[in-house]
């Protein structure tokens, strides 16, 4: 008759470690995004869009812009108007390339503008530089946090930092 050996201490510890790791992974997968993670990923996504626009300007040897269309909550790549006929057709001074790269502002963020017309946020030049005219303030809804995104004029580098909503710029 065969006798069953009891589990060794090592086997019990291995099983417990596997259970803890599995539980940790499951909890992490089910947990919703934290505010900081959402802010970080949104900022990185927008910075990636700006980098694409900058590289497109250098590749095409022509100015390219990041344009925000408030009614769609969408950022698009745009190009300046090429001639007088286009200038009459496009009052804003740019042509939105809607079938190109685009990025939707996540619903958790607010970007308020004075008008409902499309606005040029950043302009990138063929030499890699940028206009740097604007600072983009993305406010996280319901929180006291704002992400400020701006572009360095000389290098075209996209810079972002967080500040409190009441804090002066």
C-alpha positions as CSV (number, residue, x, y, z in Angstrom):
1,X,0.0,0.0,0.0
2,X,1.4,3.4,-1.0
3,X,1.5,6.3,1.4
4,X,1.0,9.8,0.1
5,X,3.7,12.2,1.1
6,X,2.6,15.5,2.5
7,X,3.4,18.7,0.6
8,X,6.8,20.2,1.3
9,X,7.2,23.7,2.5
10,X,8.8,24.7,-0.8
11,X,5.7,23.4,-2.8
12,X,3.4,25.3,-0.5
13,X,5.4,28.6,-0.9
14,X,5.5,28.2,-4.7
15,X,1.7,27.8,-4.9
16,X,1.1,30.8,-2.6
17,X,3.5,32.9,-4.7
18,X,1.7,31.9,-7.9
19,X,-1.7,32.8,-6.4
20,X,-0.4,36.2,-5.2
21,X,1.0,37.0,-8.6
22,X,-2.1,35.9,-10.4
23,X,-4.3,38.0,-8.1
24,X,-2.0,41.1,-8.5
25,X,-2.2,40.8,-12.3
26,X,-6.0,40.3,-12.3
27,X,-6.6,43.3,-10.0
28,X,-4.3,45.5,-12.1
29,X,-6.2,44.5,-15.3
30,X,-9.6,45.2,-13.8
31,X,-8.7,48.5,-12.2
32,X,-9.7,51.7,-14.0
33,X,-7.1,54.2,-15.1
34,X,-6.0,56.5,-12.4
35,X,-6.1,60.3,-13.0
36,X,-2.3,60.5,-13.2
37,X,-2.1,57.7,-15.7
38,X,-4.9,59.2,-17.8
39,X,-3.2,62.7,-17.8
40,X,0.1,61.2,-18.7
41,X,-1.2,59.0,-21.6
42,X,-3.3,61.9,-23.0
43,X,-0.3,64.2,-22.9
44,X,1.9,61.6,-24.6
45,X,-0.7,61.0,-27.3
46,X,-0.9,64.8,-28.0
47,X,2.9,65.1,-28.0
48,X,3.0,62.2,-30.5
49,X,0.6,64.0,-32.8
50,X,2.7,67.2,-32.6
51,X,5.8,65.2,-33.5
52,X,4.1,63.7,-36.5
53,X,3.1,67.2,-37.7
54,X,6.6,68.5,-37.2
55,X,8.1,65.6,-39.2
56,X,5.5,66.1,-41.9
57,X,6.5,69.7,-42.2
58,X,10.1,68.8,-42.6
59,X,9.3,66.0,-45.0
60,X,7.0,68.1,-47.2
61,X,9.3,71.3,-46.9
62,X,6.1,73.2,-46.1
63,X,4.5,74.7,-43.0
64,X,2.1,72.3,-41.2
65,X,-0.2,73.2,-38.3
66,X,-2.0,71.5,-35.5
67,X,-5.5,72.8,-35.6
68,X,-8.3,72.4,-33.1
69,X,-11.9,72.1,-34.2
70,X,-14.0,72.8,-31.1
71,X,-17.4,71.4,-32.3
72,X,-15.7,68.1,-33.1
73,X,-13.3,68.1,-30.1
74,X,-10.7,67.1,-32.7
75,X,-7.2,68.1,-33.5
76,X,-6.1,67.9,-37.2
77,X,-3.1,68.5,-39.3
78,X,-3.5,71.5,-41.6
79,X,-1.5,73.3,-44.2
80,X,-1.5,77.1,-45.0
81,X,-3.6,78.3,-47.9
82,X,-1.6,78.0,-51.1
83,X,-3.1,80.8,-53.3
84,X,-5.6,83.7,-53.4
85,X,-8.5,81.4,-54.4
86,X,-7.9,79.2,-51.4
87,X,-7.6,82.3,-49.2
88,X,-11.1,83.3,-50.2
89,X,-12.5,79.8,-49.6
90,X,-10.7,79.2,-46.3
91,X,-11.1,82.3,-44.1
92,X,-9.0,80.9,-41.2
93,X,-5.9,80.9,-43.5
94,X,-5.4,77.1,-43.4
95,X,-6.8,74.0,-45.0
96,X,-7.6,71.2,-42.6
97,X,-6.3,67.8,-43.8
98,X,-9.1,65.7,-42.3
99,X,-8.0,62.4,-43.9
100,X,-4.5,62.8,-42.3
101,X,-3.5,62.3,-38.7
102,X,-6.1,63.4,-36.2
103,X,-6.5,63.2,-32.5
104,X,-9.7,63.4,-30.4
105,X,-9.7,65.2,-27.1
106,X,-10.7,62.7,-24.5
107,X,-14.0,63.3,-22.8
108,X,-12.4,63.7,-19.4
109,X,-10.6,66.9,-20.6
110,X,-11.8,70.4,-21.4
111,X,-10.3,72.8,-23.8
112,X,-12.2,76.1,-23.9
113,X,-11.9,78.6,-26.7
114,X,-13.5,82.0,-27.2
115,X,-15.0,81.0,-30.5
116,X,-16.4,77.9,-32.1
117,X,-14.2,78.3,-35.2
118,X,-11.2,76.1,-35.8
119,X,-8.0,77.6,-34.4
120,X,-4.4,77.1,-35.2
121,X,-2.7,75.8,-32.1
122,X,0.9,75.2,-33.2
123,X,2.7,75.8,-36.5
124,X,5.7,73.8,-37.5
125,X,8.2,75.0,-40.1
126,X,10.3,72.9,-42.6
127,X,13.5,73.6,-40.6
128,X,12.0,71.9,-37.6
129,X,11.2,75.1,-35.7
130,X,7.8,76.1,-34.5
131,X,5.6,79.1,-34.0
132,X,5.3,78.7,-30.2
133,X,2.5,81.3,-30.2
134,X,0.1,79.4,-28.0
135,X,0.1,77.5,-24.7
136,X,-2.5,74.8,-24.8
137,X,-4.2,74.3,-21.4
138,X,-6.0,71.0,-21.0
139,X,-8.1,70.9,-17.9
140,X,-9.0,67.6,-16.4
141,X,-12.8,67.6,-15.8
142,X,-13.8,67.6,-12.1
143,X,-10.2,67.8,-10.9
144,X,-8.0,70.8,-10.0
145,X,-5.3,69.8,-12.5
146,X,-4.3,71.4,-15.8
147,X,-1.7,70.2,-18.3
148,X,0.0,73.0,-20.1
149,X,1.5,72.1,-23.5
150,X,3.7,74.4,-25.5
151,X,6.3,74.3,-28.3
152,X,9.8,75.6,-28.2
153,X,10.2,78.1,-31.0
154,X,13.7,77.3,-32.1
155,X,13.7,73.5,-31.8
156,X,10.0,72.6,-32.2
157,X,10.2,70.5,-29.1
158,X,6.9,69.9,-27.4
159,X,7.0,70.7,-23.7
160,X,4.4,69.8,-21.2
161,X,3.9,70.3,-17.5
162,X,1.2,70.1,-14.9
163,X,-0.1,72.9,-12.7
164,X,-3.1,73.4,-10.4
165,X,-6.1,75.1,-12.0
166,X,-5.8,78.2,-9.8
167,X,-2.1,78.6,-10.3
168,X,-0.8,81.5,-12.4
169,X,1.0,80.7,-15.6
